[in-house]
Amino acid sequence: MNIIVAGDGKVGLAITRLLTQEGHDIVAIDTKQNVLEQSLQGLDVMAVSGNCATLETLREANVEQADLLIAATSADEINLLCCLTARKLNPSIHTIARVRNPEYTEQLYMMREDFGLSLIINPERDAAREISRLLQFPGFLKRETFAKGKVEIVELKIEEKSLLDGVALNHLSHALGGIKILVCVVIRDGKAVIPTSDMVFKAGDHIHVTAPVATLSDLLKKLKITQKKIKYTMLIGGGRVAYYLSKNLIEAGIRVKIIENDPLRCEHLSELLPKGASVIYGDGSSQEVLDSEGIEDMDAVVTLTGIDEQNVITSMYSNSCGVPHVVTKINRMEMSGMLDDLAVGSVVSPKELSSANVVQYVRALENQAGAAITMHRIANGRVEALEFVINERSRFTGVPLKDINLRSKILIACITHHGKTVVPDGNSSFTIGDTVIVVTNREAPILQFNDIFA
């Protein structure tokens, strides 16, 4: 596909990298030529310098022949005008706009067709939803939901003296007392692998597990991982993620304390947020401030400043204070591998969440029949979990899995049939209407369900 990506910030660059890897022809637009060329160094893309909302720049980017435009600059208004102008020049183009200001939310959905928007992405709101889900079901480092909430892929870390330490995969069910789960991915020594039956788990491994939601709850109990309900949460940093997250948590009955070092932002948050949130003016990286605000009494701490290093250090201090649940926001996902052995709790990246949403939309646009209805990038973005609905064009319906040849490094993780989810074995099969979750290491993109077969 011919795709234009306007905006060379963190989100725009992440989207450009992913779509380039999938073989699309990309034109990148930014106002600063030198910054644009430096950021895109090593990527096979065309660069256009200019204001993406102007006719001149869009024509230079060949918008009339483009299939999709993604406006991801830091200015919501520029993104909306860019999409509107692109649709005037090319009425058949699909457009995606990054819009972050919460004040625009209601009117955007009312005027979506007027702006010609195919999709709206909001990295901060996506991150807030992800963090809110983690805090409302504590015990997992990450959670990805499929099959309308019936199935999840979750991340756990195997600690020393854990029930799983030293257990081989083919003995897992016995070690867990009959609890049936599927281990999709293991992260060990910075590498993500789809495990074989003889793989032995060891302390320090991060494992991604899939099963029905009720089974995962049993797993937590069996592993003696705390599920204490969260009542009090401290947020370090009062940006947009903190705003969206506070609203979600307060609606769930969780009290929120926000520490923000900008007095004007403190006042603004105090006006916007309902009762249940207290906003404190102070330096969230100061041990004195954290101690005085009762960090040791918190059920959860979420670090949300714009500085990754500060978030990591504050999260590590929170963990040392005995906070049961810690979440760390990271902008640069290239740091993620360095964090596996650090006590920073769950790691969430706004740009990665939005980038995955865009890639899913592009794949569905390119392969409308049989495309994934849900896509999550797991194991620090090195593995994809895809949800498909089986239709008349799907191959091997009704055939036992043991008789089907899958491509290498492909795993069928779950099958949902008439609302009942099973972790499949060799005798399992799928039929029309079923939901199937597939895990792949992303070496070759799975654009539609039939791509998984050899």
N, C-alpha and C positions, 0 to 999 in steps of 0.2 A: 504494500500500500504506500501511497505518497502522503506523508504526514508532515505537518508544520508544527514545531514546538516553539512557542514564543515565551521567552523568559529563561535566563541562564542561571537562575539561583539553584538552591539545593534540590527543590522539587523538579524543576525543569531539567536539570542535568541528570537526575536519577531516572526520569522518564525517558530521556534521550538515550541513555546507556541501555536500558532494558529493551526498548523498541529496536535499537540498532542490532542488538544481539539476536533479535528474532527476524532479521533480514529485511526490515522495512527501509524505504528511502526517506531520509529525514532532512528537512531544512530547519535549521535553528536560527531564531531571530533574537537579537539583543541590541540594546542601545550602544554598548561599548564594544568596538571591534576587537581591541587588544584582549579584553577580558574574555570575550567570546572565543577567540582563537585559542587562548591558553586553556580554557576549561575543556574545550572539545578536542584537545590534542590527543591523537591516537584513535579518534573515532572517525569513521568514514561517513561524514555528514557534510552538507553544504551550509555555509554560514552567511547570514545576511545581517548587516548592521543597520539599525534604524528603529523607529517607533512602530511597534507591531500593530497599532491601531490606525495607522494611516493607509490610504489607498496606495500610495507610492511603494511603501515597504512591502505590503501584502502582494502587490503585483510583481515586485522583484522576487518574492519568494514563490511565485508561480501558483498563487492561490486558486486560480481558475481551474487548474488540473489536479488540485489536491483532493484527497478523499477525506481527510480529517485535519482539524486544527485544534491544538491544545494550547490554551492561553494560561500561562502559569507565572506571570510576572508577580511582583510583590504588591501591585496596586489592583484592587478589585475592579475599580472603575475602568482602568485600561483593559483588563481582561474582558469585561463585558462589552466594551466598545469594539474591541478587536474581533470578538465573535460576531457581533452584529454587522460589522463592516464586511467580514469574510462571507457571511450569508448573502449580503447584497451583491457581492462580486461573483459568488458561486452558490446558487440556491440549493444545490444538491450536497454541499459539504456538510459533514458532521462536525459539531463543535463541542469542546469540553472547556469549561472555565473554572479556574481556581478562585473561589470567593470565600473569604475568611471572616469578614465583619458580621457578627451576629445580628446587627441591626438590619441587614439586608435579607435575612433568611425567609421571612414570610412573603415579602413582595416578590422575591426571586421565583418561588414556586408558583405564584400567581401569574407572573409575567415570563415564565420560562419559554413559551412559544414565541412571544414577542421578541425576545433576545436571540431566538434561534438556538437554544442550548439543548444539546443532546444529553449532557451529563454535567453535574456540578460536583467539584471535589473541594473538600475542606480538610486539609491535613490535621489541623488542631482539633476539630470536632471528631474526626476519625480516631485520633489518639485518645481523646477523652472517653469515647465509647469503649475502646479497648481496655483502658485502665479501669473504668467503672466495672466492667465485666470481671476483671481479675479480682477486684476488691470485694465484689459481691459473692464470689465463690473462691475464697482463699484456700491456699494449699498448693496451687500450681504456679509455675513460673510464667507460662503463657497458655492461652486457650484460643482455639479456633473452632467455630461452630458451623455445622453442616446440617442438612436434612431438617430444616426448620427447627433447629434447636435440639433434635433428638440425638445427635452424634457430635462428639467433640474430639479434636486432637489436642492433647495437652502436653506440656513439657515438665519433666521432673528432673531433679538432680539426685543422683545416687550418693548418699553420704556414707562415711565410714560406719561400719556396723549396721548398715541398712540390711533389711531382709533380702534385698536383691544383690548385695555385694557378693560376687563370686558365683552367682547362679548363671547357668547356661540358658540360652533362649529356649531350647527344647525341653527344659525342666521348669519353665517359668510358671505354668499353670499349677503344677504340684507345689511349688514354693509359696504360691499365693492362696493355697487352700481351695483350688478349683475356680477362682475368679478368672474369667476368660477375657484377656485383652490382647491387642496386637501392638507390638513395638515396631513403628514405621521407620524411625531414624534414630541413630545413635551418633552423638557428637563426642569425639574422643581426640584429644591432642589437636584441637582446632579443625578436625576433618569431620565431615558429615557422611555417614555411610548407611545404606539400607542393610540391616543385619542378616546374617545367615543363621541357620538353626543351631550351629555349634558355637556361636559367639558367646563369650562369657562376659557378663557385666562386671564392672569394677567401680570402686569409689571414685568420684570425680566425673563419671560419665553423665552427660545430659541425654535423656531418652525422651522421644516423642511417642506418646501412647494414644491409641484410639480405642473407643468402646462406647456403648450407649451411656448416657449421662448417669443413670442409676448405678451402673457398674463402676464408673469412675469414683463415685462417692464411696462405694464399698472398698475400692482400692486405697483411698486415702486412709480409711479406718484401719485397714490391714497393715499399711505401712506406718501407722501411728503418726501421720502428718496432721498437724493442728488444723482444725476447721472452725476455730473460734470466730463467731460473728463479729464483724467490724462495726464499732460504734463511733469511734473518734479517729479522724484522719487529719494529718498535717500536710499542707501543700507548701513547698518551698518555691516561690516564684508565682507572680500573679498575672501572667500573660493570658492569651486566649484559651490555651488548654486548661488552665486553672479555672477560668470562667465556665467553660462548658462542663468540665468535670464536677465542679462544685454543684451546679444545678442538678446533674445526674445523681450525685451522692445524696444531696439533701432530699430529693424525691424518694430515694430509697431508705430514708430515715437515718442517714449517717451524718453526724455533726462534723463540720469542717472548720479548720483554722488555717488561714492563708498568711504566710509571711512574705512581704513584698518591700523592696527597698526604694520604691518610687512613691513619694507621698501623694502625688496627683493620681497615680494609678490606684492607690489604696482608697482614696475618696470615691473614685469612679466605681470600683468593685463594690464598695459598701452601698452605693446607690442601686446598683444593678441586681445584686444578689438578695434572695429572700432571707428570712430568719433561719437560723441554723448554720450560718456562716459568720465567723468573726475574722476580720481583716486586721492584721498587725503590721505596723510600719517598723521594719527592722531588716538587718542583714542576715539572710537565711544561711549564709556560710559561716557565721560566727557561732562558735561553741557556746559562748555566754548567752547569746540570744536564744539558741535552741534549748539550752538547759532551763532558762528562765521561763520559757513558754511550755515546759512540761513534755519534752520529747519522749522521756522515759515512760510516760503514761499513755502514749498513743498506741492505737491498734495498728496503724499504718502510717507510713510517711511516703510521699511522692515528690520527687525532685524534678522541678519543671523550669529551671532557669534556662536562658539561652546559651549557657556555657557548659559544654559536655563535661569538662574536667571538674568543674564545681559540682555538678550533679553527682558524679561518681564519688567524689570525696565525701560529700554530705550523706549520700546513701550508705557508704561504708561506716560513717560515724553513727548513723541511725541504727544500723545492724549491731554495732558494738554496744549500743545502749539497750539492746534487747527488744527493739521494735519487731513484732512478729512478722509484719509484711512490709516490704520495701519495693518501690517501683522507681525506675530510673529512666528519664527521657533522654534519648540520644539522637542527635541530628546526623552525626557522621557514622554511618553503619560500618565503615571500615574499621572502627574501633571495637566492634562487637566481639570479634574473636579474642581480643585482649581481656574481655570482661568475664569470660567463662569461669575462671577460678577466683574471681573477686566477689566479695559479699555485697553485691549491689541489687540483689533480688531480681525482679522481672525487669526486662529491658524493652522499651517501646520506642519506635521511631516513627514520627508523623509522616515523614516523606516516604518511607517504605510502604506504609499502609495505603497512602494515596496512589503511589506508583503502581502497586498491585491492582488497585481498582481500575486504573487506566488500561493496564495490560489486559485485564479480563475483558474490558469493553472492546478493545481492539480485536482480540481473538474472536469474540462473539460476532463482531461486525464482519469479520473476514470469513467466518464459518458459521453462519446462522443456524444451520441444521446440525445438531449434535455437539454444539459448543458447550463448554463448561458453564454451569449456572452460578457456581461459586468457585473462587480461587483464593487460596491463602499461601503465602510464601513463608515457610517455616525453616528452622535450623539456620537462623541468621541469613535468610534469603537464598540459601544454597539448595533448597528442596521445595517443590511445589506440591500442594495437596489440592486436588481438583474434584469437584462434584459434578457428576453427569446424571441426566435422566435418560433411561433406556427407551429408545423409540423403534419404529419399524425398520429403520436403516441400520440399527446396531447389529453387529455381527455376533454370532455364537450365543444367541439367547437360548436359554434352556439347557446349555451344555455344561457339564461339571467343569469346574476350574482346572481340575487335574488333567483334563483333556485339551486344554487351550494353551497354545504357545504365546506367551507375552514377550514383548521386547525386553531386552536386558535392563536391569535396574528400574523395573516397574513393579509396583505392588498394589494389589486390590485390597484396600484396608477395611472397608465396610460395605455391606449391602442392606438397604432398607426396602422391605417388601410389605405392602399394605400396612405401613406404620410401624412394623416391627423390625428392629435393627439387629443384625447378627455380625459377629466377627467371622469371616468366611474360612472354611477349610477346603480341602480338595474336592469334596462332594457338593459344595455349594454351587449355585448357579444364579443367574439374573434373568429376569423376564421383562417384557415391555411394561413401562410405568415405574419400574424400580429405580431407586437412587443408588448410585455406586460412587464410592470415594476412591480415587486413584492417587497414589503417591509416586513421584518421579524426581530424579535428581537434576532435572533441567538441562541435561546435556543436549537434548533435542526437544523443542517445545511440543507439547501435546495440544494440538489445536482442536481436535474433536475426539470423541470416544474411540472411534475405530483406529486411531493412531497408536493405541497401546498394544496392538497385536503384532506379532512378528510376521 
